Amino acid sequence: MDVVDSIRRQLNSGKVKDRKEGLKQLDLQLDSPQFLHQLDANTAKLWPQDRLTFGTWPGLLDMFLGFLQREVLDAGRQLDAAGNKVLRRIFMEADDAGRCGPGSCNLLRRAGVAFDKLHKVLEASEPPGEGFGTPVGREFVAVLSKVLLPNAQYCQRSTVATFQGEWLLRLSVWQFGDAWGSVKSGLMVLPRCYMGSTASTAVLGQAPALVGAVVLEVSPVHHLSWALLV
């Protein structure tokens, strides 16, 4: 797909103006049904051993995660509103239930990399470990809680280190706040991810302790309620 190659060159440019134009063009392409269906079709043709191309959903995500690495982790810059929007749209459009049907996993080949990059950006935020309340942090939390964490197949592509990190506990506390109803619904996500992890043997035994710690962090009163859940 020539248009994707053009966007890739813009996102790789050393000029701010070119990178901004690349984000703008990618956002416009994500409005195009033809562009989305072409990505769907190309992704459906992929075999596990095939090299990823940028004209597939995992290839497009790989391209954007590379941009994220250079822009935020390497150069220490922050994504602007346009970058945040494109990040969210890639994840949401790739597995859109109305277009792809329920349970699609078009980003599977890069789900583990996505977990790793998103949590590294959150950890690298200033002040350290407090990126959840920033604009980019809110976008990342939305992607994690709505797309990656609820999907067992995506969680299988992550690692023990990712799920053992304190960032996941902080994400849960930040996301669910003090409302027990929200905490309870959030807790239903975490155990599924631990169950699906490729390192489930090592991590599963720690899941109740971690999730219990989340509840304790939110409010000591909720600890009894968590005990009833398990």
C-alpha positions in Angstrom: 0.0 0.0 0.0 1.8 3.1 -1.3 -0.1 5.4 1.0 1.3 3.6 4.1 4.8 3.7 2.8 4.4 7.5 2.3 3.1 7.9 5.9 6.0 5.7 7.2 8.5 8.0 5.5 6.9 11.1 7.1 6.8 9.5 10.6 10.5 8.6 10.2 11.4 12.1 9.2 13.7 14.2 11.3 11.5 17.2 10.7 8.6 18.0 13.1 6.5 19.3 10.2 6.8 16.0 8.3 5.9 13.9 11.4 2.9 16.0 12.1 1.8 15.6 8.5 2.3 11.8 8.7 0.0 11.7 11.8 -2.6 13.8 10.0 -2.5 11.6 6.9 -2.8 8.4 9.0 -5.8 9.8 10.8 -7.4 10.6 7.5 -6.8 7.2 6.1 -8.4 5.6 9.2 -11.6 7.4 8.1 -11.6 5.5 4.8 -13.6 2.3 4.7 -11.6 1.2 1.7 -8.3 1.6 3.7 -9.7 -0.3 6.6 -11.0 -3.2 4.5 -7.7 -3.4 2.6 -5.9 -3.7 6.0 -8.5 -6.4 7.0 -7.9 -8.4 3.8 -4.1 -8.2 3.9 -4.1 -9.3 7.6 -6.4 -12.2 6.9 -3.9 -13.5 4.3 -1.0 -13.5 6.8 0.5 -16.8 7.8 2.4 -17.0 11.2 5.8 -17.3 9.4 5.1 -14.4 7.0 7.1 -11.2 7.3 4.9 -8.3 8.4 4.2 -5.6 5.9 3.0 -2.1 6.8 -0.2 -2.8 4.8 -1.5 -5.1 7.6 -2.9 -4.3 11.0 0.0 -5.7 13.0 2.4 -4.0 10.5 0.7 -0.7 10.8 0.8 -1.0 14.6 4.5 -1.9 14.4 5.1 1.2 12.4 3.4 3.4 14.9 5.1 1.7 17.9 8.4 2.4 16.2 7.4 6.1 15.9 6.4 6.0 19.6 9.8 4.5 20.6 11.6 7.3 18.7 9.4 10.2 19.7 8.8 9.4 23.4 11.3 6.9 24.7 14.4 7.9 22.6 13.9 11.7 22.2 11.9 12.3 25.4 9.1 14.2 23.7 5.4 13.8 24.4 2.8 12.7 21.9 0.5 15.6 21.0 -3.3 15.4 20.7 -3.0 14.2 17.1 -0.6 11.4 18.1 -2.8 10.3 21.0 -5.9 10.2 18.7 -4.1 8.1 16.1 -2.8 5.7 18.7 -6.3 5.1 20.1 -7.8 4.8 16.6 -5.4 2.1 15.4 -6.3 -0.1 18.4 -10.0 0.6 18.2 -10.4 0.2 14.4 -8.2 -2.9 14.1 -10.7 -5.1 16.0 -13.9 -3.1 15.4 -16.7 -5.6 16.1 -19.1 -4.1 13.6 -16.6 -4.5 10.8 -14.6 -7.6 11.8 -17.1 -9.4 14.0 -16.7 -10.3 17.7 -13.4 -11.7 19.0 -11.2 -10.6 16.2 -7.5 -10.4 17.0 -6.0 -8.5 14.1 -3.1 -7.1 16.2 -2.1 -10.5 17.7 1.4 -10.5 16.1 2.3 -7.3 17.9 0.2 -7.4 21.1 3.2 -8.3 23.3 5.3 -5.4 21.8 2.3 -3.1 22.4 2.1 -4.1 26.1 5.8 -3.5 26.5 5.9 -0.1 24.7 2.8 1.3 26.4 4.0 0.4 29.9 7.5 1.7 29.3 6.1 5.1 28.2 3.9 5.2 31.3 6.9 4.3 33.5 9.1 6.9 31.7 6.7 9.8 32.3 7.5 12.8 34.5 7.1 12.7 37.4 8.2 9.1 37.3 5.4 6.6 37.6 2.7 9.3 37.4 1.9 9.2 33.8 -1.7 7.8 34.1 -3.2 11.3 34.6 -1.5 12.9 31.7 -3.3 13.2 28.3 -1.1 10.4 26.7 -1.5 8.4 29.9 -5.2 8.5 29.7 -5.1 7.3 26.1 -2.8 4.4 27.0 -5.0 3.4 29.9 -8.0 3.4 27.6 -6.2 1.2 25.1 -4.9 -1.2 27.9 -8.3 -1.5 29.7 -10.5 -1.6 26.6 -8.5 -3.5 24.1 -5.4 -5.4 25.4 -6.2 -6.5 29.0 -9.7 -7.9 28.3 -8.4 -10.0 25.4 -6.9 -13.3 26.6 -5.1 -14.0 23.3 -3.4 -10.6 23.5 -2.4 -11.2 27.1 -0.8 -14.5 26.0 1.7 -12.5 24.0 2.9 -10.6 26.9 5.6 -11.6 29.5 5.9 -12.3 33.2 7.9 -9.1 33.7 5.1 -7.0 32.2 2.4 -8.4 34.4 4.6 -8.4 37.5 5.4 -4.7 37.2 4.0 -2.3 39.7 2.7 -0.2 36.8 -0.3 -2.6 36.4 -1.2 -2.2 40.1 -1.0 1.6 39.7 -3.0 1.5 36.5 -5.8 -0.4 38.3 -5.8 2.0 41.3 -5.8 5.0 39.0 -8.4 3.7 36.7 -10.9 2.4 39.2 -10.6 4.9 42.0 -12.7 4.5 45.1 -15.9 3.2 43.6 -16.2 -0.5 44.6 -18.5 -1.3 41.6 -15.8 -0.2 39.2 -13.1 -1.9 41.2 -15.1 -5.1 41.1 -15.6 -5.0 37.3 -11.9 -4.2 36.9 -10.8 -7.1 39.0 -12.6 -9.4 36.5 -10.2 -8.3 33.8 -6.9 -9.0 35.6 -7.4 -12.6 36.5 -8.3 -13.4 32.9 -5.1 -11.9 31.8 -3.0 -13.9 34.3 -4.8 -17.0 33.2 -3.9 -16.3 29.5 -0.3 -15.3 30.1 2.4 -17.4 28.4 3.9 -17.5 31.9 0.7 -18.3 33.7 2.4 -20.9 35.9 4.7 -18.3 37.4 2.2 -15.4 37.5 -1.2 -17.0 38.3 -0.3 -17.7 41.9 0.5 -14.1 42.4 -2.7 -12.8 40.8 -4.9 -12.9 43.9 -2.2 -11.2 46.0 -1.8 -8.5 43.4 -5.5 -7.9 42.8 -6.0 -8.0 46.6 -3.3 -5.4 46.9 -5.1 -3.2 44.4 -8.2 -3.4 46.6 -6.3 -2.6 49.7 -4.6 0.3 48.0 -8.0 1.6 47.0 -9.6 1.2 50.4 -9.0 -1.2 53.3 -12.7 -1.7 53.7 -12.9 -3.4 50.4 -10.5 -6.2 51.4 -13.4 -8.3 52.9 -15.3 -7.9 49.7 -12.4 -9.1 47.7 -12.0 -12.1 50.0 -15.6 -13.0 49.1 -14.9 -12.8 45.4 -12.1 -15.4 45.6 
